[in-house]
Amino acid sequence: MLYPNSIATRRRPWHAGAVEQVTIVYADARLIALHKPPGLSLATRRAAPHAAVRRLLDAVPPAERSAWGLDAEGLWLVHRLDVGTSGLVLLARDHEAHRELAAAFASRMVEKRYLALVWGHPRPPAGTWDGPIGPDRRDRRRMVVDAAGRRATTAYATLARAPHVALLRVEPATGRTHQIRVHAAHAGHPIVGDDLYGGPRHRGVRDASLRAALSPPHTLLHAWRLHLPATRATPELHLEAPLPPVLLATLERLGITLPTRE
């Protein structure tokens, strides 16, 4: 759903063949919402603060960039996704909008909803993972559930089950590094395609076509929906990023259809 309140607002339809491109989901005079494909890094170094925005814009079709006058120097990244995660990413078009949106994320006023295909069937089928998260002292790439870590809370609900896997709706209340991936793996249900936290692939899958479907080129974690509260700079918005082709194809192979009311 999308509830714009500006005549400058535009919504672009999703084309399944455009997975390698960044798609504009929503745009107005203060805010740009993009659909990031998996594989595009949003890592940012202090010496190059606009590098992630440039990578995003380089993947936006030129006509779209031109239509909205998008320039990396005039846009600010509001939040980030892991390189393997697809879905919604927000860019602010001025300092005030960036400050207001960043504050909304920091104060947990933004409702974030992800889709994750995980190994196994969680018990109970819905609940909360709330282990504190901190760095893995043995592997600097990873985070772990650690009593000395920072508080982290992730709600989950099973939307569908298939042999070997389940599709979850996941709602992180906090924003720790790799939070969903760490919590899911710690619960014994790592995300399909997550080589860093998932361990061995296939997990006993014998059917060759199913093995292929459950061996995706990226983590099957998708930043699906955002509910943004109204701020002084931006309207209240309900945003949604359509599922990327690899996740769609995997769900189709598994016979999973998203519930219409999710």
N, C-alpha and C positions, 0 to 999 in steps of 0.2 A: 504494500500500500504506500501511497505517497500523497501528502496533503500540502501542496505548495500554496503560498499566499502572495506570489509575486508574478506580475505579467512577464517578467524576464525569465521565469522558470521554464525549463525544458526537460523532457524525459526522453531518453533514447532507448529503442527496443534492443533486446539482446539477440545477437546472431551467433549460433553455435560454432561457426567456423572461426570466430574471432578470439579464440582463447589466448593467443599470444599477444593480443592487443589489450590495452587498458581501455575500458569502456566507461564513458560518462553516464552515470546513473541519474544524477541530479545536479543542477547548477543554477545559481542565482548570483546576484551581485556581490555576495559576501562569502559564499561557501560552494565548494565543488565536492561531490561525492563520486568516487571512482570505484570500479570493479577491478581489483588487482588480480591478475592471473597467478597461479602458482609458478614459482621459479624466479620471480622478480624480487630482488633484495631491497629492503628499505633501511638497511644499515646506514648509519650516518656517523661520520667522523667530525670532530670539532673543527678540523682544518678545512672541511668541505661541507658546510651545513646544508647546502642546497642540492647535494649530490643525489639523494633519494628522490627528491621532487623531479630532478632532471630525468632520472631513469623512468619515472612514471610518465612524464610528459613525452619522452621519446617514443613511448609505446602507444600514445594516443594518436589516432589517425590525424594527419596534418589538417584536414578540413575542419575537424572538431577543435583542434588547437586554435586555428585561425578564427573560427566562428566566435569563440569565447575569449579571444585575446589572452591565451594562457602563456605565461612567462614564468620560468622557475624562480627568477629573482623576486617576483611579486606574489609568491605563494608560500604558505607555511604548513608543514605537515603537522596534523593535530595528534595523531596516534600511529602506531605501527602494527604490522602483522609479520609473523615469521615468514621466511623466504618460501617455504613450501605451502603456506596457507593462502587460500584464495579468498576473495570477498571484499567487503566494503572498507574503503580508506577515505578519510576526510582531509581536505585541504582548505585552509582559510585564505581569504583573499586580502585580508588586512590584519594589522596587529590586534585591533580590538576584538575582531571575530575570533582570532586565534586564542587570545587570552580568555575570552568567555567560554569557548568550547573546551579548551584544556582544563579550565576550572570545573566544568560540568563533568568531565571524565574523572578528574581527581577526587571530586566529592561524591562519586558513584551515582550521579543523577542520570547517566546515560545507561539505558537498558541494552545489553549486548546479547544476541542470540546466535549461536553457532550450530552447525550440523557436523557431526563426527561419526564416521563409520569405524567401529572398534571391534577388536577380537573378543569373542565370547559374548555371554549374555549376563549383564550385571544383575546382581541380587543385593538388595531389592531392585526392581526395574526402574525406580525413581528414588532420588535422594540427594544428599549433599556430600561432597568431598571437601574436607576442611583442614587437611594437614598443612602446617606451615612449610614454606618453601625457601630454600637457600641454595647457594652454590655447591656443586659436587666437588669436594676437595681433591678427588682423584682424577677428575676430568673437567677441565675448564670450559668445555663446550656445553656441559650439562648442568641442570638444576635437579635438586632432589627434595623429597619431603624430609624435613629436618626439624626437630623440636626447637633448635636454636634459630630457625629461619623466620621469615616475615609471615604474618597471618595471611592466609589465602582461603577463599571460599568459592566453590564451584557447584552449582546445582545442575543436575542432569535428569533426563527422563527418556525412557526407551520409546521410540516412535514405531519401530518395526524390528522384527527378528528374521534372520535367515540362517541357513547352516553355517556355523562357525563364527558368525558376526552379528552385530546389532547396529542399527542406526539410532544415534542419540541426539536429542536436543540438549544443548549445553549452554548454561548461562553463568558466566563468571561474574561474581560480585566485586572481585578485586582484579588487579591487572599485573600480576607478577610475570616475570619472564618465563615463557614456555608453560604457563600455569595449567592450561587444559591438558596438554600433552603429559606433563609430570603427574598430575592427579589421576588421569586415566591409566597411565602405566603403573602407578603405585597401587591402584585398585585391582590390578591384574587384567586390565582391558586396554592395552595400548592401541593407539590409532593405527588403522591399516595404512601401510606405506611409510610409517615413521621409523626410519632406520636408526635414528639416534636413541629413541626410547623404546622401540618396539621389539628388539631382539630378533630371533630367527623368523623368517617369513613363512607363510603357508600354514603353519601350525596343524599339520596332519591332513591338509586338504589333498585328496587323491584325484579328484576329477580334474583333468587337464585344463578344460576351458574355465572352470572356476578358479583354479590356481592362477591362470593368466589374469582373470578379472581382479583377483585379490593381490596382484603384484603391480600396483600402479606406479607411475614414474614420480609421484609426489605424495605427500601426506594427504589423506582424505579428510581434511579439516577445512571448513568453509565458514567464513564470517558472513552469516546469512542476512541478519536483520539488525538494524539500529533504531532505537527510539530516542530522539534527541529532544530534550526539554526546550521550551522557548527561552532564549536569552535576549539581552538588550541588542545583540547584533544579528541574531538569526531566529527564524520561526520554529515552532514545534514541528518536528518531522518524523515520519515513519518511513524508513528506507529499507529496500530489499535488493540484494544481489542475486540474480538467477544462478542456479548451480552450473559449475563449469562442466565441459563435456566429459572429462574422465570420470568424475563422480557420477554424472548422469548415466553414463554407459555402465558403470559398475552396479548402480542400483537397478537398472533395467535387467542386467544379467541375473541379479539376485531376486528379481520379481518384487522389488520394493517400490511402492508409490508413496509420496509424501501425503500425509493427511491434509485435506483441503482447509481445515480450520486451524492448522498449526501457525 
